[in-house]
């Protein structure tokens, strides 16, 4: 029941499709697939330079 709620309630259509295509999907597999999709999404954002949630670097200079 929890697995079905995750599948129906997920916002990412690609991940939902993968969950629906997985045979023998149990809660553990469902959670693993969702974690992988979330991690992959974050990595792609980092690689494409999406700066919405990135950390700004501040360099300190020493005074002379």
Secondary structure as UniProt FT lines:
FT   HELIX           2..9
FT   HELIX           13..21
FT   TURN            23..24
FT   HELIX           27..48
FT   TURN            52..53
//
